[in-house]
Amino acid sequence: MSIETLSVIGVLAILDTLSPAIIGVTVYVLLVAKKQQSRLLLTYLTTVVLFYFSTGIFLMLGLDVIFDPIANALNNHSARLVMIIVGAILFVGSWLVPKKKTSGSPKPKSFSIGAMIALGFTTSLLEVATALPYFAAIGILTSNHLAFYEWLPIIAGYNLIMITPAILLLCLHILFKRFMNKLLRKIQALFDKSTSSALSWAMFFVGLILLMNARML
């Protein structure tokens, strides 16, 4: 796989770090939980990573059945045309996503290990349908026809990058708790305003990446 392709996947992973659910839950736990903050948060993040990692493996093993006939049927011109159309739809659609107010970030029913696992599973299940950057990355990996041992670490790295902001917030909170509480409240207010903004940005960049890749075919 070329450096350019890996760079594109890296950009898509960085886009997924803007997940409202992951950051919202991270901020909420750090601000509200009185004890075992690290354990609770790491349990939630591990659940999310395992869910997305398993989903990625399932898609990689299954999409070859779908993409191989399509790839054989399409020549470079047709593939470029498809990428341009899909990219243009996502790019234009990103400006049309309606803004909507929310009641805040997802919250656990209680601060227990079981509640955090349940929250990680439910939020991942709800968000995976709109995980455009992740699906785009899976599509790129599938189209490159990589061996299992080649794409598996890429998917693992993608998921680790996705939770990096949450891990960073946890580390900073442990080191600078008093200062971080003010910053966390500002982040919470920002992410509570709208859930559609993250989706619109994801659509914008994924569409842009597809349009750029179409020129390289």
C-alpha positions in Angstrom: 0.0 0.0 0.0 1.3 3.4 -0.9 2.1 6.2 1.5 -0.6 8.4 -0.1 -3.2 5.8 0.6 -2.1 5.3 4.2 -2.1 9.1 4.6 -5.7 9.2 3.4 -6.7 6.5 5.9 -4.9 8.5 8.6 -6.9 11.6 7.8 -10.1 9.6 8.0 -9.1 8.3 11.4 -8.4 11.8 12.6 -11.9 12.8 11.4 -13.4 10.0 13.6 -11.7 11.5 16.6 -14.5 14.1 16.5 -17.1 11.6 17.6 -19.6 13.4 19.8 -20.5 10.3 21.8 -16.9 9.4 22.7 -15.8 12.9 23.7 -19.2 13.6 25.3 -19.0 10.5 27.5 -15.4 11.1 28.3 -16.1 14.6 29.5 -19.1 13.6 31.5 -17.3 10.8 33.3 -14.4 13.1 34.2 -16.6 15.8 35.5 -19.3 13.8 37.3 -17.8 10.5 38.5 -16.4 10.8 42.0 -14.1 7.8 41.9 -12.6 5.2 39.6 -12.8 7.7 36.7 -9.9 6.0 34.8 -11.3 2.5 35.2 -14.8 3.5 34.1 -13.6 5.5 31.1 -11.1 2.9 29.9 -13.9 0.3 30.2 -16.1 2.4 28.0 -13.4 3.1 25.4 -12.3 -0.5 25.3 -15.9 -1.5 24.5 -16.1 1.1 21.7 -12.8 0.0 20.2 -13.7 -3.7 20.3 -17.1 -3.0 18.7 -15.6 -1.0 15.9 -12.7 -3.3 15.5 -15.0 -6.3 15.2 -17.2 -4.4 12.7 -14.1 -3.5 10.6 -13.0 -7.2 10.5 -16.6 -8.3 9.5 -16.7 -5.7 6.8 -13.2 -6.5 5.4 -14.1 -10.2 5.2 -17.5 -9.6 3.6 -17.0 -6.6 1.3 -14.6 -8.6 -1.0 -17.7 -10.6 -2.1 -19.4 -7.3 -3.1 -16.5 -5.3 -4.4 -14.7 -7.9 -6.5 -17.4 -8.3 -9.1 -17.9 -4.5 -9.2 -14.1 -4.0 -9.6 -14.0 -6.5 -12.4 -17.0 -4.9 -14.1 -15.7 -1.3 -13.9 -12.8 0.1 -15.8 -10.8 3.1 -14.5 -13.2 5.6 -16.2 -16.3 4.1 -14.6 -14.7 3.8 -11.2 -13.6 7.4 -11.4 -17.1 8.4 -12.4 -18.6 6.5 -9.4 -16.2 8.1 -7.0 -16.9 11.6 -8.4 -20.7 11.1 -8.0 -20.5 9.8 -4.5 -17.9 12.4 -3.4 -20.0 15.2 -4.9 -23.2 13.9 -3.1 -21.4 13.8 0.2 -19.7 17.2 -0.4 -22.9 19.0 -1.3 -24.9 17.1 1.3 -22.6 18.2 4.1 -23.9 21.8 3.7 -27.5 20.6 3.8 -27.4 18.6 7.1 -30.0 20.2 9.3 -28.8 21.5 12.7 -30.6 20.1 15.6 -30.5 20.8 19.3 -29.8 17.9 21.6 -30.4 17.1 25.3 -26.7 16.5 25.8 -24.1 13.8 25.4 -24.9 10.1 26.2 -24.8 9.4 29.9 -24.4 6.1 31.8 -27.3 4.9 34.0 -24.8 4.5 36.8 -21.1 4.6 37.3 -20.4 0.9 37.2 -18.4 -1.3 34.9 -21.5 -3.0 33.6 -23.2 0.4 32.9 -20.1 1.6 31.0 -20.0 -1.5 28.9 -23.7 -1.2 28.0 -23.2 2.5 27.2 -20.2 1.7 25.0 -22.1 -0.9 23.1 -25.3 1.1 22.6 -23.6 4.3 21.5 -21.4 2.4 19.1 -24.4 0.6 17.7 -26.2 3.9 17.1 -23.2 5.8 15.7 -21.8 3.1 13.4 -24.5 3.8 10.8 -23.1 7.3 10.4 -19.4 6.4 10.6 -18.7 7.6 7.1 -14.9 8.0 7.6 -14.6 4.4 8.9 -16.6 3.0 6.0 -14.5 5.0 3.6 -11.3 3.6 5.1 -12.7 0.1 4.9 -13.6 0.6 1.3 -10.1 1.9 0.5 -8.5 -1.1 2.2 -10.8 -3.5 0.4 -10.1 -2.0 -3.0 -6.4 -2.5 -2.4 -6.9 -6.3 -1.9 -4.5 -6.5 1.1 -3.7 -9.8 2.9 -5.3 -10.3 6.4 -2.0 -9.6 8.1 -1.6 -6.3 6.2 -5.0 -4.7 6.8 -5.6 -6.0 10.4 -3.0 -3.7 12.1 -4.2 -0.8 10.0 -7.8 -1.2 11.4 -6.4 -1.6 14.9 -4.3 1.6 14.5 -7.4 3.4 13.1 -9.4 2.5 16.2 -6.6 3.6 18.5 -6.4 6.9 16.8 -10.1 7.3 17.1 -10.0 7.3 20.9 -6.7 9.2 21.3 -8.5 12.5 22.3 -10.3 10.7 25.0 -7.1 9.2 26.4 -5.4 12.6 26.1 -8.2 14.2 28.1 -8.0 11.5 30.8 -4.2 11.9 31.1 -4.5 15.7 31.3 -7.2 15.5 33.9 -5.1 13.2 36.1 -2.2 15.6 35.9 -4.0 19.0 35.9 -7.5 18.3 37.4 -8.3 21.8 38.6 -7.3 23.5 35.3 -8.9 20.7 33.2 -12.4 21.0 34.9 -12.9 24.4 33.3 -11.8 23.2 29.9 -14.0 20.1 30.2 -17.0 22.2 30.9 -16.4 24.3 27.8 -15.9 21.2 25.7 -19.2 19.7 27.1 -21.1 22.9 26.2 -19.6 22.8 22.7 -20.6 19.2 22.0 -24.0 19.6 23.6 -25.0 22.2 21.0 -25.5 19.9 18.1 -24.9 16.4 16.9 -25.2 17.2 13.2 -22.1 19.4 13.0 -19.7 16.4 13.4 -21.7 14.5 10.8 -21.6 17.4 8.3 -17.8 17.8 8.7 -17.3 14.1 8.2 -19.4 14.2 5.0 -17.5 17.2 3.8 -14.0 15.7 4.2 -15.0 12.2 3.0 -16.6 13.7 -0.1 -13.5 15.8 -0.7 -11.2 12.8 -0.3 -13.2 10.8 -2.8 -13.1 13.6 -5.3 -9.4 13.9 -4.9 -8.8 10.2 -5.2 -10.9 10.1 -8.3 -8.3 12.3 -10.0 -5.6 9.7 -9.2 -7.3 6.8 -11.0 
